Amino acid sequence: MDYKALADKVLGMLQHADGNDPSNGHLTMNNWEWPTGVALYGIYKTYQQSGDKSILDYLTGWYDDMLSRETQPHRNVNTVAPVLTLVCLYDETKNEKYLPVIESWLHWVLEEMPRTEYEGLQHCTVWNKHYQQLWCDTLFMVGLFLAKCGVVLQRPELVEEAEYQFLMHIRYLQDKVTGLFFHGWTFDRRHNFAGAYWARGNAWFTAAAIELYDITRSHSAAMHMIRSAWKDQVLALWKYQRVNGLYTTLINVEETYCETSATAGIAYGVLKGVRLGWLPMEPYADMAMLSVNAVIDQIDETGAVQGVSGGTGMGHDLEHYKKIIVTPTAYGQGLTFLMLTEMMIRE
């Protein structure tokens, strides 16, 4: 299969999306938000693997447009996500105009972003500060940004901070019995909300932990612990994968709907884990390939990735997750890009 051509198809759909969809604006690329940020990173990784300069031109054009706008984005955990790819572009192009923007967001994360007990990154959003809450989403949205800044700006303390945040989230979000991740934790009330093993939340960790290692190539004690937690999670995911290759939106609740974006993120993490030596080839390569084929089957003739759950806030009961709408989104496209880049490497 021509995975680059498939990625181009997925990108073409995203470039022409106008955001007039039932996903509450999560399909549009015309904003500075987390769905866009996930898509941008997937697009950049596609460029990195293919060397297609038109993709680089698209990315630089997107940032030139956004950075020229008079109204700047509200600063919260989700709006950090697009800055990760900006750091990648700075590393690629050495365009000095990107550096003050990166430094400004870095200052906000380190000095102004709300923290929980023990200095965890509080999952503050535009609508709610989510007092004393850790969410698994934060690792992908902010943790990778810190790590990439640490490497590109040659500031090892930022890599250490990223590793610390991963360890904090592992401590409070990973179930010691199953190895799966809960969606969130509240220090205020000291519980894991609905106790939901939310599929995309698990995928954020599966993808982000191996990405953290790929960015930093750290061999610290912290990274060793992160790797151990990741392997425990992947073993659990293998047990819950459906026969069709997909994961249900609540991983351990079979009657919930199958969810494509989580499956793509998990497939990406597992494929990369096999390639980078975190996992043996068997049985994990077969596990990942089953998911890859299932995700590809969800890409329609327009390039839209179907079967993606909409934006999912913290649920206080499991019914909350069962009722989330299913619709194409920018992050669904983005996680699919990531998965396809690993397949491009294997070609």
C-alpha positions, 0 to 999 in steps of 0.5 A: 500500500502507498502510505504516503498517498494515503497520508496526502488524501487525509491531509487534503481533506483536512486542508479543505475542511471549513469547520462547519461540522457537528464536532463543535469546530474540532475539524477546522484548521482555522484556529489555535487549539488542541485539535489543530495542534495534534493535526499540525504535529502529525502533518509535520511528522509526515513531512519529516518522513516524506521530505515533501516540501509542499507540506513544509510550505503548508505548515510555515504558511499556517503559522505565518497566518496565525502569528500575524493575527491581531487577536492572540489565543487564550493560554491554557493547556490545550492551546499549548499544543500548536506550539510543539510543531512551531518548535519543530519548525524552528529547529528545521528552518532556524526562523528567528521570528518563531523564537520569541513566540516559543519563549513566551509560551514556555514562560507561561507553562513554567511560571504561570500555568496553574499547578496541582499538589506536588507541582503537577500541570493542572489541566486548565482550559478556556472554560474551566481551570479544573482546580487540582486536576490531572488529565492524561491529555496534558502529557501530549498537549504540554509534556512533549512541548517541554521535552522538544524545547529542552532538546532544541533550546539545549535546556536539559532542565526542561527535559527533566520537567517533562519527565517529572510530569509524566511520572506524576501522571503515571502515579495518579492515573495508571491503575496498578491492577490493570495497567490501563490509565484513568482519564483523570485525578482530582487532588481536591477530592482524591479520586479518579472521577468515573474510573473510566478507562477512556480509550483516547486518554490511554492513546495519549499516553501510548503515543506520548511516552514513546514520543518523549523518548524519541525526542530526548533519547534520554536514558535517565531513571525517570525514563526507565520508569516511564518505559516500565509503565508504558509496557504495562499499559501496552500489555493491558491494551493487547488484552482488550483489543477487539477482533476487528483491531479497534478499541472501544471508547471505554476500553473495558466496556465491550458494548461502547462504540469502537473509536478510531482516533484512539486506535490510531494513537495506540497503533502509532505508539506500539509500532514505534515501540517495536521499532525503537526496541521498547517491545519485542516484534511478537506479538506486538507488531501483529497487534499494531498491524491489526489496528492499522488496517482497521483505521485505514478501513475508516478512511472514507473516499474524501480522506475523512477519518470516520468513527472518531469521538468528539471532544471529551471532557471529564466524565463523572459517570460512564454514561458520559463517555457513551454519549459523546458524538462520533464525527471526523475531527482534526485530531482524528486526522492527526493521530492517523497521520502519526500512524501512517508515518510509522507505516511509511518507515516500514515500507 
